[in-house]
Amino acid sequence: MSGSNVLPIQAILVDDDKEVCESVKELLEYEEIKVKFIVNPSDLLVSLEESLPDVLLLDQNLAGQNGLDWLSKLKTFQRFSQIPIIMLTGDKTEKNKVLALDTGADDYVCKPFSAPELAARIRAVVRRVSPTPTQPDKIESNGLIVNRVTHQVTLHGREVILTLTEFKIVFELLNNKNEVLSRDHLREMALGKTNVTDRTIDVHLASLRKKLGDWAKDIKTVRGVGYRYSN
């Protein structure tokens, strides 16, 4: 443990295996990450209404339920949509990884995992929530308003629900208007130094295009390089 005066990260772990929860809680608290665990997923919304965590750890294979369904549900609530979510799963296939990220996960950790690795990933997604002070508080372009303070996005006055990763990508594109941003840059900016492929950014961009409709025509794909926003 570091002995730092920085307040510990507050995490909620959702897993229907109590023994796993207790084990992960003990390991992460040694890493100075405070963990509240929830064994019954139906208690999650009540817990979130009481207090928002810095990060949510969501097991994909819950008894009788799919963690991806919960992930999708949480993203429909504006108040909860910007909580970083890390999926925990034993499925190591790229297909499942892409599906989880496309659904709105901010990171994806395969079991078995070590406490230092999980702690590092938690710190990485929490860091990404806090924008750098050099960025403007709000960007407006062609009817789209992106507010980095409230993490709200509106298009012609209509609220658009974005995942944290989608939010960071669209903000970065607008903040660097007319500049070509490489997939590597967008990936590291939005997801940190992870081992996900360039296809992950393409998946998030495809989701953004669906949510932003005609507005997204101004996000241009630069073949072999990345993306540029210009209008």
trRosetta pair geometry for C-beta under 8 A, 3 or more apart (Angstrom, degrees):
i j d omega theta_ij theta_ji phi_ij phi_ji
1 30 6.5 -118 -64 -177 97 57
1 31 7.6 -163 -100 -116 72 18
1 32 5.8 118 -141 -50 93 103
2 32 6.5 -53 26 -18 97 151
4 32 7.2 63 43 -163 104 170
8 32 4.9 -140 -115 169 104 77
8 33 6.1 177 -180 -108 102 25
8 34 4.8 103 112 -19 129 97
9 32 7.5 89 20 121 82 75
9 33 4.7 -20 66 -126 104 83
9 34 6.9 -173 86 28 48 73
9 54 4.8 -112 -161 69 81 149
9 55 6.5 9 171 12 120 113
9 122 6.2 144 116 144 160 117
9 123 6.9 -135 -41 -91 152 65
9 126 5.6 -99 -123 -73 128 168
10 34 5.2 -21 -109 72 59 109
10 36 7.6 12 -175 -1 87 104
10 51 7.8 -73 151 142 150 118
10 53 4.8 -138 117 -143 91 74
10 54 4.9 118 53 0 71 96
10 55 7.8 157 87 28 50 68
11 28 6.7 -59 45 150 145 154
11 33 5.6 24 -4 166 125 107
11 34 6.7 163 25 84 74 52
11 35 5.0 -23 75 -104 102 70
11 36 7.3 -178 93 27 51 66
11 53 5.6 81 -132 -179 21 135
11 54 6.6 -55 -71 59 59 87
11 55 5.0 -23 -110 72 88 91
11 56 7.3 159 -161 -95 71 24
11 57 5.9 34 176 -11 118 107
11 122 6.4 -41 -83 -146 136 138
12 35 7.6 134 -107 -158 20 62
12 36 5.2 -27 -109 71 71 94
12 37 7.4 143 -166 -101 56 29
12 38 6.4 17 -179 -6 102 111
12 44 7.5 119 148 -138 140 86
12 47 6.4 134 -131 129 144 136
12 48 7.6 -92 1 -77 170 80
12 53 4.4 -150 -12 -29 95 154
12 55 7.8 -168 29 96 65 49
12 56 5.2 -16 64 -118 98 73
12 57 6.9 -167 92 29 47 73
13 21 5.7 160 105 -133 126 85
13 24 5.8 151 -132 99 165 136
13 25 6.8 -131 24 -69 145 83
13 35 5.5 14 -10 -167 116 112
13 36 7.3 177 23 85 74 41
13 37 4.4 -27 70 -108 102 82
13 38 7.0 176 87 24 51 68
13 57 4.4 -14 -110 69 71 116
13 59 7.9 53 179 -30 80 94
14 37 7.5 164 -81 -159 27 64
14 38 4.9 -18 -106 68 73 104
14 41 5.7 68 -172 -106 122 79
14 44 5.8 3 -99 -91 134 124
14 56 7.1 11 -4 -178 109 96
14 57 6.9 178 22 91 66 61
14 58 5.0 5 53 -119 115 64
14 59 6.1 -134 100 17 71 83
14 62 7.3 -29 142 -86 100 129
14 67 7.5 147 99 -123 117 105
14 70 7.3 -124 116 132 159 163
15 20 5.2 -90 133 93 145 121
15 21 5.2 -178 65 -69 109 90
15 24 7.5 95 16 17 150 145
15 37 6.8 -43 38 -159 90 112
15 38 8.0 119 26 73 47 58
15 39 7.1 -32 87 -114 53 54
15 57 7.8 -26 -35 116 103 100
15 59 4.1 90 -103 -23 81 139
15 62 7.5 -146 -136 -98 37 85
15 88 7.2 -34 -82 72 116 138
16 39 5.7 81 -136 -173 43 68
16 40 7.4 67 -115 -87 83 36
16 41 7.1 -46 -68 -29 97 93
16 59 7.2 -121 6 70 72 143
16 62 5.1 114 -21 -149 119 75
16 63 4.6 -129 122 0 170 102
17 20 3.9 55 96 12 114 115
17 21 6.6 169 92 -16 60 84
17 39 7.7 -154 43 -132 13 93
17 59 7.9 126 18 -92 95 173
18 21 5.4 -54 -149 35 36 116
18 22 6.3 34 155 -19 69 104
18 37 7.8 128 -135 120 58 137
18 39 5.2 -8 -79 -99 84 135
19 22 5.9 -53 -147 35 31 109
19 23 6.3 31 154 -19 64 108
20 23 5.7 -59 -149 38 30 112
20 24 6.2 25 157 -15 67 108
20 59 8.0 69 112 -82 145 145
21 24 6.1 -59 -145 40 26 105
21 25 6.0 31 156 -23 64 110
21 37 3.7 119 -169 -178 121 159
21 38 8.0 -166 -124 41 144 26
21 39 6.3 -94 -19 -78 156 84
22 25 5.6 -53 -145 35 28 116
22 26 6.4 29 156 -19 62 105
22 37 7.4 -108 -60 26 46 158
23 26 6.0 -56 -152 34 28 109
23 27 6.4 22 155 -14 64 110
24 27 5.8 -59 -146 40 32 109
24 28 6.0 22 161 -13 69 112
24 35 6.7 -162 117 -169 87 168
24 37 7.4 117 70 -86 108 130
24 57 7.6 -151 155 114 148 158
24 115 7.9 169 -142 -103 57 88
24 118 7.7 -68 -149 114 102 167
25 28 6.3 -62 -142 42 23 102
25 29 6.1 20 162 -19 62 112
25 35 4.1 -148 -122 83 75 131
25 37 5.7 -88 -61 -29 122 121
26 29 6.1 -59 -145 35 24 108
26 30 6.9 30 153 -22 59 102
27 30 5.9 -55 -162 27 32 113
27 31 7.1 19 145 -7 63 107
27 115 3.7 -134 167 -97 116 131
27 118 7.9 65 114 55 122 130
28 31 5.3 -59 -156 43 44 109
28 33 4.2 -64 168 73 100 111
28 34 8.0 -131 119 -28 105 4
28 35 5.1 86 75 -40 131 129
28 115 6.3 -154 -71 -150 52 99
28 118 6.9 -74 -89 104 103 119
28 119 6.1 165 -130 -84 76 94
28 122 7.6 60 -142 -3 121 162
29 32 7.3 49 -170 -87 39 17
29 33 6.5 -107 -84 68 37 56
29 34 6.3 52 -109 -106 89 43
29 35 6.2 -105 -53 13 91 98
30 115 6.9 24 63 160 113 154
31 115 5.9 -172 -34 158 128 105
31 116 7.0 168 -99 -99 131 49
31 119 3.8 -97 165 -108 160 151
33 119 5.8 -162 -13 -125 136 91
33 122 5.9 43 -120 106 153 156
35 57 8.0 -21 -133 23 109 133
36 47 7.2 -180 122 -166 134 134
36 53 7.3 -144 38 -86 110 125
38 41 6.9 100 126 -98 114 35
38 43 5.2 -158 -155 81 116 109
38 44 5.5 134 119 -82 165 73
38 47 6.0 -116 -78 -13 136 159
39 43 8.0 36 55 31 56 132
40 43 4.8 77 84 -6 96 108
41 44 5.5 -19 -169 -18 56 118
41 62 5.4 35 -41 -168 137 159
41 65 5.9 -102 39 69 158 159
41 70 6.1 -103 -167 -89 130 144
42 45 7.8 -41 -178 19 43 97
43 46 5.5 -61 -165 43 58 114
43 47 5.9 60 142 -26 83 107
44 47 5.7 -62 -152 37 31 111
44 48 6.3 26 156 -17 69 107
44 70 7.0 57 49 -159 165 128
45 48 5.7 -55 -146 37 33 110
45 49 6.4 37 154 -24 65 103
46 49 5.8 -53 -152 31 31 113
46 50 6.8 30 150 -19 62 105
47 50 5.8 -57 -156 33 33 112
47 51 7.3 -49 170 49 65 77
48 51 7.5 -103 -146 71 26 39
48 52 6.2 42 -160 -99 74 62
48 53 7.7 -73 -111 2 76 86
48 79 7.8 133 147 114 112 109
48 80 5.7 18 172 -100 148 120
48 83 7.7 -90 -135 -39 121 161
52 79 7.6 -130 -83 159 129 92
52 80 7.5 -164 -120 -108 106 66
52 83 6.3 -141 -166 -87 101 116
53 56 5.9 125 66 -69 128 70
53 83 6.6 69 66 -150 79 123
54 84 7.5 -6 148 37 59 108
54 126 5.1 22 159 -120 115 119
54 129 7.6 -152 -166 25 78 157
55 83 7.1 148 -124 176 27 84
55 84 4.8 -34 -117 78 81 104
55 85 7.5 161 -168 -90 68 28
55 86 6.5 21 175 -3 114 106
55 122 5.3 173 74 -152 168 89
55 125 5.9 102 -115 89 123 119
55 126 5.6 -79 -49 -69 117 97
56 74 7.6 -132 74 -160 168 169
56 83 5.3 55 -11 139 114 123
56 84 7.1 173 25 90 73 51
56 85 4.7 -21 71 -108 104 76
56 86 7.3 176 88 26 52 66
57 85 7.9 162 -88 -158 21 58
57 86 5.3 -20 -111 68 67 101
57 88 5.9 36 178 -26 93 121
57 118 7.9 34 -116 -172 137 119
57 122 7.7 -38 -68 -95 109 112
58 67 4.9 145 149 -166 101 118
58 70 6.2 -161 -158 92 135 125
58 71 6.2 156 102 -72 161 92
58 85 5.7 0 4 -168 123 105
58 86 7.1 158 24 78 74 47
58 87 5.7 -38 76 -107 91 57
58 88 6.8 175 82 17 36 84
58 105 7.9 -130 55 -109 119 103
59 62 5.9 121 90 -65 102 79
59 67 5.5 -155 100 -75 44 141
59 87 7.9 94 -134 -164 14 61
59 88 4.9 -42 -100 72 59 104
59 89 7.2 132 -162 -77 56 60
60 66 6.9 -11 178 -169 70 67
60 67 3.9 -116 -123 39 34 129
60 68 6.4 27 -143 -35 91 81
60 87 5.4 47 -61 -173 101 107
60 88 6.7 -154 -9 78 80 48
60 89 3.9 12 15 -89 133 111
60 91 6.9 -73 83 20 155 114
60 96 7.9 59 -168 177 166 120
60 100 7.1 -69 -96 -98 127 125
61 66 7.6 -20 -107 -124 42 55
61 67 6.7 -46 -20 -11 26 109
61 89 6.7 110 -13 -128 93 82
61 90 7.1 -26 2 21 138 100
62 65 4.3 -20 87 70 113 97
62 66 7.1 -165 39 -87 90 8
62 67 5.6 121 -12 -62 103 79
62 70 7.5 54 7 -15 147 135
65 69 6.3 -113 -176 54 87 128
65 70 6.9 60 153 -38 125 107
66 69 4.5 94 72 -6 91 102
66 70 7.6 -167 98 -1 54 81
67 70 5.4 -53 -156 37 45 112
67 71 6.2 52 146 -25 71 102
67 87 6.4 134 121 -136 134 96
67 89 7.5 -146 47 -76 142 104
68 71 5.2 -47 -146 33 37 119
68 72 6.3 39 154 -19 66 102
68 87 7.7 19 -80 -117 72 137
68 99 6.9 -22 -120 137 148 105
68 100 6.3 -113 -99 -105 103 69
68 103 5.2 -111 -158 -113 95 178
69 72 5.8 -52 -150 36 30 110
69 73 6.3 33 150 -21 63 107
70 73 5.5 -54 -146 36 33 114
70 74 6.3 35 157 -22 66 104
71 74 6.1 -55 -150 31 27 109
71 75 6.8 24 154 -19 61 108
71 85 6.1 153 -127 136 95 157
71 87 7.0 -20 -76 -81 143 108
71 100 7.3 72 39 -152 177 73
71 103 5.1 72 107 129 127 121
71 104 5.5 172 160 64 101 105
71 105 6.1 -35 -147 -62 146 82
72 75 6.0 -60 -155 33 31 112
72 76 7.3 35 149 -26 62 101
72 103 5.4 -75 -69 -168 87 105
72 104 6.7 145 -93 13 47 126
73 76 6.0 -56 -165 21 37 113
73 77 7.8 26 147 -12 64 100
74 77 6.1 -60 -165 31 44 106
74 80 4.9 -99 -170 125 86 130
74 81 7.0 158 138 -92 72 49
74 83 7.2 -71 165 52 130 117
74 85 7.0 124 84 -69 149 147
74 104 7.7 -167 75 105 95 146
75 80 7.7 -105 -79 101 25 92
75 81 5.1 74 -147 -125 51 87
75 103 7.7 -173 -4 157 147 68
75 104 4.5 -115 -70 -114 145 170
75 161 6.3 124 158 151 78 121
75 163 5.9 -34 -127 -85 127 82
76 81 7.5 174 29 -81 10 107
76 161 6.5 52 -127 154 36 173
77 80 4.2 39 86 29 117 105
77 81 6.1 -173 81 -42 55 82
78 81 5.6 -41 -135 6 27 121
78 152 7.4 24 -164 -109 119 91
78 159 6.8 -30 -94 167 132 145
78 161 6.4 -117 -89 -104 70 100
80 83 5.4 -37 -170 4 65 119
81 151 7.8 -176 87 133 94 120
81 161 5.4 -132 -118 -161 160 97
81 162 7.2 105 153 69 128 39
81 163 7.0 -121 179 -106 89 40
81 164 7.8 169 142 -47 67 70
82 129 7.2 107 161 -137 98 104
82 151 4.3 38 -91 143 155 158
82 164 5.5 103 -148 -84 59 91
82 167 7.0 1 -112 0 96 161
83 164 7.7 -114 75 -46 20 127
84 106 4.5 -63 -155 36 82 161
84 107 7.7 25 175 5 106 98
84 125 4.0 146 -180 150 148 118
84 126 6.3 -131 30 -75 150 50
84 128 7.2 110 -94 66 135 105
84 129 5.9 -105 -36 -59 116 114
84 164 5.6 -42 -91 20 68 169
85 104 6.8 42 49 121 133 90
85 105 5.4 -99 99 -126 98 60
85 106 5.6 125 52 9 55 94
86 105 6.9 78 -130 -167 24 100
86 106 6.4 -59 -72 67 61 87
86 107 4.6 -15 -116 69 89 97
86 108 7.2 -168 -162 -74 67 23
86 109 5.8 24 170 -2 113 110
86 118 7.9 132 135 -154 155 84
86 121 6.2 106 -123 129 145 119
86 122 6.7 -82 -16 -89 153 69
86 125 6.4 -157 -60 -3 104 159
87 100 4.6 -90 18 -165 164 139
87 105 4.5 -40 -18 -122 111 147
87 107 7.4 -162 27 96 69 50
87 108 5.0 -6 60 -117 104 70
87 109 7.1 174 85 28 53 66
88 109 5.5 -20 -106 72 66 97
88 111 6.4 63 175 -49 88 101
88 113 7.6 -105 -136 7 98 136
89 96 6.9 -133 123 143 155 132
89 100 7.4 -146 -2 -71 145 151
89 108 7.1 -29 29 -167 111 89
89 109 7.7 135 27 78 64 51
89 110 6.4 -43 79 -114 69 56
89 111 6.7 -135 110 3 20 95
90 110 6.8 79 -132 -163 26 77
90 111 4.6 -45 -85 57 72 109
91 96 4.2 -25 128 88 128 172
91 97 8.0 -159 112 -48 92 67
91 110 7.5 -122 72 -121 35 95
92 96 7.8 76 64 55 9 123
92 97 7.7 9 -172 -49 35 112
92 110 4.9 44 -95 -128 87 147
93 96 4.7 87 67 9 93 100
93 97 6.8 -156 97 -8 48 88
94 97 5.3 -57 -147 38 36 116
94 98 6.1 35 156 -19 70 105
94 197 7.6 14 -144 5 121 132
95 98 6.1 -57 -149 36 26 107
95 99 6.4 28 152 -21 62 108
96 99 5.4 -52 -146 35 34 116
96 100 6.4 35 155 -20 66 103
97 100 6.0 -55 -152 34 28 109
97 101 6.5 21 154 -11 63 109
97 108 5.1 144 -140 114 82 164
97 196 7.3 -170 156 -118 125 94
98 101 5.8 -59 -146 42 31 108
98 102 5.9 32 155 -21 67 111
98 199 6.8 -39 -106 121 124 114
98 200 6.8 -139 -113 -99 76 69
98 203 5.7 -176 -163 -79 94 159
99 102 5.7 -57 -143 39 27 112
99 103 6.3 28 156 -22 63 107
100 103 5.8 -56 -149 33 29 111
100 105 4.3 -4 154 12 90 143
100 108 5.1 114 89 -99 141 122
101 104 7.9 170 -177 28 27 9
101 105 5.3 -76 -90 64 42 93
101 108 6.4 -73 -55 -34 91 126
101 165 7.5 -16 -167 37 88 169
101 196 7.2 101 -80 -136 158 145
101 200 5.5 -41 135 -146 165 98
101 203 6.1 84 103 94 110 141
101 204 7.1 -71 151 -61 103 93
102 203 4.8 -90 -85 170 95 121
102 204 7.5 -143 -107 -73 55 52
102 206 7.9 -19 -130 72 107 111
102 207 6.1 168 -156 -58 73 129
104 163 4.0 -170 -141 -96 82 130
104 165 7.8 177 -154 27 48 107
105 108 5.7 77 124 -69 143 85
106 125 4.9 101 122 -137 131 127
106 128 7.5 -180 -173 71 129 140
106 163 7.2 -173 -70 164 80 112
106 164 5.4 -6 -88 64 124 123
106 165 5.6 172 -116 -44 72 103
106 191 7.3 -180 -179 -118 67 73
107 121 5.3 174 145 -179 160 115
107 124 7.3 93 -69 84 150 115
107 125 5.5 -115 -11 -63 123 128
107 191 7.0 135 -87 -156 82 89
107 192 7.8 -12 -86 39 122 120
107 194 6.6 -165 -128 -95 100 150
108 196 7.7 97 35 -82 112 114
109 113 5.2 8 166 -76 113 157
109 117 7.3 145 -142 126 119 106
109 118 5.9 73 -162 -106 164 83
109 121 5.9 172 -74 62 122 169
110 113 6.6 138 81 -64 48 100
113 117 5.3 -122 -176 79 96 123
113 118 5.1 98 127 -53 131 103
114 117 4.6 91 60 7 87 104
114 118 7.0 -164 87 -4 44 86
115 118 5.9 -59 -143 41 31 106
115 119 5.9 32 159 -21 67 110
116 119 5.7 -57 -142 40 29 112
116 120 6.2 32 158 -23 65 106
117 120 5.8 -56 -150 34 29 111
117 121 6.5 25 154 -16 64 106
118 121 5.8 -56 -149 38 33 110
118 122 6.3 37 151 -23 66 105
119 122 5.6 -52 -148 34 32 114
119 123 6.4 31 154 -18 65 104
120 123 5.8 -53 -149 36 31 110
120 124 6.3 35 151 -24 64 106
121 124 5.5 -52 -148 33 33 116
121 125 6.6 25 158 -13 66 102
121 192 8.0 165 -136 76 59 150
121 194 7.7 62 -121 -99 98 108
122 125 6.4 -59 -150 37 29 101
122 126 6.3 24 155 -16 65 111
123 126 5.8 -60 -146 41 30 110
123 127 6.2 35 155 -24 66 105
124 127 5.8 -53 -150 31 28 112
124 128 6.7 28 153 -21 61 105
124 192 4.0 37 -180 -110 123 171
124 193 7.5 -120 -131 37 140 70
124 194 7.6 142 131 -58 159 95
125 128 5.6 -52 -152 31 37 114
125 129 7.2 48 149 -31 62 94
125 164 7.8 80 -170 104 97 152
125 192 7.1 -96 -67 -12 52 135
126 129 5.8 -42 -162 14 39 115
126 130 7.7 23 151 -7 63 100
127 130 6.4 -67 -163 39 40 101
127 192 7.5 92 66 -89 115 121
128 164 7.2 100 113 152 112 121
128 168 6.5 -31 173 -85 107 158
128 190 6.9 78 -160 -164 138 32
128 191 7.6 9 -92 -98 161 14
128 192 6.3 -106 -54 -48 123 98
129 164 6.7 -49 -98 -149 79 134
131 135 5.0 -79 163 50 121 141
131 148 4.8 10 -23 172 162 133
131 171 7.7 -83 -110 139 131 155
132 135 5.4 103 69 -12 78 102
135 148 6.1 19 120 27 127 173
135 171 7.5 39 -169 159 141 119
135 175 6.2 -38 -138 -125 98 151
136 139 5.9 111 79 -65 124 81
136 148 7.5 128 94 16 54 126
136 175 7.1 -177 26 -115 97 102
137 147 6.8 0 151 -153 76 73
137 148 6.0 -138 -158 51 38 93
137 149 5.0 4 -160 -30 98 115
138 145 6.5 -5 -174 -171 108 91
138 146 6.9 162 -155 84 58 50
138 147 4.7 -13 -106 -107 95 71
138 148 7.0 -151 -77 13 43 75
138 149 7.3 -48 -57 10 85 101
139 145 7.5 167 86 -151 46 46
139 146 4.9 -6 58 57 92 100
139 148 7.9 52 -2 -25 92 100
139 171 6.7 140 24 -141 134 70
139 174 4.5 131 131 129 149 132
139 175 6.1 -114 -72 -71 153 72
140 144 7.0 166 -152 85 50 51
140 145 4.9 -10 -103 -102 85 76
140 146 7.8 -175 -77 21 40 65
141 144 5.5 -16 67 58 72 96
141 174 5.6 -164 6 -138 139 111
141 177 7.1 173 -104 -93 151 133
141 229 7.7 76 116 154 162 127
141 231 6.6 138 170 29 109 136
142 215 6.3 153 112 -141 117 95
142 218 6.7 123 28 -7 164 160
142 231 5.2 -50 -49 130 141 172
143 155 5.9 53 130 -166 98 62
143 156 4.5 -2 -175 -64 123 75
143 215 6.6 -123 73 -103 110 124
144 153 7.1 -11 -169 -169 90 93
144 154 7.4 169 -150 88 46 48
144 155 5.1 -11 -101 -105 75 79
144 170 7.9 -104 162 170 142 128
144 174 7.5 -135 100 -91 122 140
144 212 7.2 4 -99 -142 134 117
144 215 5.7 112 -52 -173 121 149
145 152 7.9 3 109 109 97 88
145 153 7.0 167 86 -151 58 46
145 154 4.9 2 52 55 104 91
145 155 7.8 -164 21 -75 67 36
146 153 5.3 0 -108 -109 70 88
146 167 7.4 154 -154 -158 111 78
146 170 6.1 -169 -97 114 148 107
146 171 5.2 -167 146 -93 143 80
146 174 6.0 152 29 34 140 158
147 150 4.6 12 114 43 127 96
147 151 7.0 -71 92 -13 79 11
147 152 4.9 8 49 55 116 82
147 153 7.4 -158 23 -73 73 44
148 151 6.9 25 -155 -79 32 55
148 171 6.0 86 -82 -136 106 147
151 164 7.8 -28 -152 -110 132 73
151 167 6.1 9 -156 -160 87 161
152 159 6.8 -61 -166 -132 99 100
153 159 7.1 102 80 -160 58 59
153 160 4.6 -57 105 65 107 97
153 161 7.8 173 54 -81 106 13
153 162 5.5 42 17 0 147 120
153 167 6.7 -148 -40 -115 127 90
153 170 7.3 48 -116 86 143 147
154 157 5.9 -5 169 -135 123 12
154 158 6.2 150 -160 69 79 30
154 159 5.4 -44 -100 -92 80 47
154 160 6.6 157 -113 6 24 84
155 158 5.5 -32 66 62 74 89
155 160 5.2 50 -5 -34 108 126
155 212 6.4 166 -85 -137 153 73
155 213 7.7 141 141 36 159 107
155 215 5.9 -116 -145 -23 128 156
160 211 5.6 109 -169 160 113 108
160 212 6.7 36 -146 -87 160 68
161 211 7.5 -119 66 -147 58 133
162 166 4.0 -133 -171 94 103 118
162 167 4.6 139 105 -62 126 78
162 170 6.9 -89 -132 14 164 134
162 208 7.3 28 -126 -109 114 81
162 211 6.6 142 -89 121 80 164
163 166 4.6 94 50 9 78 103
163 167 6.8 -137 92 -9 39 87
163 204 7.8 -104 61 -135 123 101
163 207 7.7 12 12 122 117 147
164 167 5.6 -54 -149 33 30 115
164 168 6.5 27 156 -17 65 106
165 168 5.9 -56 -149 36 30 108
165 169 6.4 30 154 -19 64 107
165 190 4.9 80 -151 171 77 117
165 191 6.5 24 -123 -70 116 84
165 204 5.5 -97 127 -125 116 141
166 169 5.7 -57 -149 36 31 111
166 170 6.3 21 160 -12 68 107
166 204 5.7 -161 -85 -171 72 99
166 207 6.2 -94 -92 99 128 114
166 208 5.2 168 -150 -79 105 94
166 211 7.4 50 179 33 152 150
167 170 6.3 -62 -147 40 26 101
167 171 6.1 24 157 -18 64 112
168 171 5.8 -56 -143 39 29 112
168 172 6.2 30 157 -21 64 108
168 189 6.5 -174 153 131 116 92
168 190 4.4 154 94 -114 126 85
169 172 5.9 -58 -150 36 27 110
169 173 6.4 26 155 -18 64 106
169 186 5.8 46 -124 -163 93 112
169 189 7.8 126 -93 92 57 113
169 190 5.3 -1 -61 -78 82 146
169 201 7.4 152 -113 -149 135 87
169 204 5.8 142 -21 130 160 128
169 205 7.0 -129 158 -79 151 72
169 208 6.6 -111 90 -59 128 149
170 173 5.6 -51 -146 36 34 112
170 174 6.3 30 156 -14 66 107
170 208 6.0 169 -65 -142 109 135
170 212 7.7 151 -113 -59 140 145
171 174 6.0 -60 -148 41 29 106
171 175 5.9 25 156 -18 66 114
172 175 5.7 -58 -139 41 28 110
172 176 6.2 -4 166 10 64 112
172 181 6.6 105 136 -127 111 169
172 186 6.5 164 91 -116 149 79
172 189 5.6 84 -95 130 156 154
172 190 7.3 -106 -5 -58 143 96
173 176 6.5 -79 -146 54 23 87
173 177 7.6 67 151 -84 59 53
173 181 6.6 -119 -98 17 68 141
173 219 6.3 -2 -178 -116 158 103
173 227 6.5 -44 -108 116 120 116
173 228 7.6 144 -150 -165 96 21
173 229 4.0 100 161 -23 102 128
174 177 6.2 4 -163 -63 39 92
174 229 5.9 -51 -78 93 46 162
176 179 4.2 -71 162 51 98 125
176 181 5.9 99 87 -60 145 116
176 229 7.5 108 80 38 68 103
177 229 5.6 -71 -118 93 63 98
177 230 6.4 115 -177 -96 79 59
178 228 6.8 19 -157 -177 21 110
178 229 7.5 -60 -36 85 35 59
178 230 4.8 77 -92 -97 64 107
179 228 6.5 -159 93 -129 28 93
180 222 5.0 2 -137 -6 119 166
180 225 5.7 2 168 130 129 138
180 226 5.9 125 172 64 83 101
180 227 7.4 162 -152 85 62 23
180 228 4.6 -47 -94 -70 60 111
181 185 5.1 -117 -173 81 85 130
181 186 5.5 94 135 -53 117 97
181 226 5.1 -112 98 128 51 142
181 227 5.8 -21 61 66 90 74
181 228 6.9 150 11 -86 72 54
182 185 4.5 101 57 3 82 100
182 186 7.0 -154 94 -1 45 85
182 225 5.8 -90 -108 175 74 71
182 226 4.1 -165 -131 -39 24 139
183 186 5.8 -58 -146 42 33 108
183 187 5.9 36 155 -24 68 109
183 198 4.3 45 141 -144 149 103
183 201 4.8 175 -151 56 89 152
183 202 7.5 -15 -122 -45 127 81
183 225 7.6 164 -11 142 84 35
183 226 4.7 -162 -36 -104 59 89
183 227 7.7 88 -76 -7 66 88
184 187 5.7 -55 -143 36 27 113
184 188 6.3 19 161 -12 64 108
184 198 7.4 -45 -62 -97 61 99
184 226 7.7 -92 20 -78 62 126
185 188 6.2 -61 -147 40 26 102
185 189 6.0 23 158 -18 64 114
185 226 6.9 3 38 -114 102 165
186 189 5.7 -58 -140 41 28 111
186 190 5.9 4 168 0 66 116
186 201 5.1 97 98 -136 121 136
186 226 6.4 153 -6 -157 120 124
186 227 6.9 36 -48 33 151 112
187 190 6.5 -69 -139 48 20 94
187 191 5.4 -40 -175 39 62 116
187 194 7.7 -119 166 51 100 90
187 196 6.7 -158 -157 81 118 103
187 198 6.8 -94 -53 -110 141 53
187 200 6.6 89 -119 75 107 112
187 201 5.2 -90 -71 -54 86 120
188 191 7.0 -69 -105 61 16 73
188 192 6.6 8 -158 -162 53 13
188 193 6.1 20 -129 -76 93 61
190 201 7.5 126 47 -108 136 91
190 204 7.3 176 130 116 160 173
191 194 5.2 -73 142 20 108 124
191 196 6.1 -49 144 36 159 136
191 200 7.0 19 -43 123 164 140
196 200 4.2 13 156 -23 124 157
197 200 5.7 134 66 -13 59 92
198 201 5.9 -47 -169 30 54 109
198 202 6.7 55 138 -18 73 103
199 202 5.2 -53 -153 37 44 117
199 203 6.3 50 149 -26 71 100
200 203 5.6 -51 -153 30 32 114
200 204 6.7 28 151 -14 64 103
201 204 5.7 -54 -150 38 36 109
201 205 6.2 37 151 -19 67 106
201 226 7.9 -34 128 -139 149 88
202 205 5.6 -54 -146 38 31 112
202 206 6.4 36 153 -23 64 103
203 206 5.7 -52 -150 31 30 113
203 207 6.7 30 151 -17 62 104
204 207 5.6 -53 -152 36 35 112
204 208 6.4 39 149 -22 66 103
205 208 5.4 -50 -147 34 35 115
205 209 6.4 40 153 -23 66 101
205 219 7.0 -163 -157 140 105 141
205 221 8.0 112 145 -87 153 97
205 227 6.4 -173 -113 -72 144 152
206 209 5.7 -49 -151 30 32 114
206 210 6.8 34 150 -19 62 102
207 210 5.8 -53 -154 32 35 112
207 211 6.5 25 153 -13 67 109
208 211 5.9 -64 -148 41 31 106
208 212 5.8 5 164 0 70 117
208 216 6.2 148 127 -115 85 133
208 219 7.3 30 111 14 126 171
209 212 6.3 -68 -133 50 23 95
209 213 8.0 120 170 -55 52 12
209 216 4.2 172 -125 134 63 159
209 219 7.0 -127 -85 59 90 130
210 213 7.7 16 175 -66 26 51
212 215 4.5 -90 165 68 100 108
212 216 4.1 114 87 -49 115 102
213 216 6.5 145 69 8 24 99
214 217 5.9 -22 -174 -10 54 114
215 218 6.8 -49 170 19 54 106
216 219 5.1 -36 -168 20 71 114
218 229 5.9 51 129 -159 94 72
218 230 6.2 -143 -175 75 91 38
218 231 4.2 -18 -131 -75 143 96
219 227 5.9 -2 180 -174 92 119
219 228 7.6 161 -158 81 49 37
219 229 5.3 -25 -101 -96 67 79
220 227 6.7 152 79 -158 49 64
220 228 4.9 -18 61 64 102 88
220 229 7.5 169 15 -91 76 26
220 230 6.6 -16 1 31 122 97
221 227 6.0 -37 -105 -102 48 76
222 225 4.2 -35 110 61 111 115
222 226 5.7 8 54 60 106 50
222 227 6.4 -173 11 -90 88 19
222 228 5.7 66 -37 -10 118 105
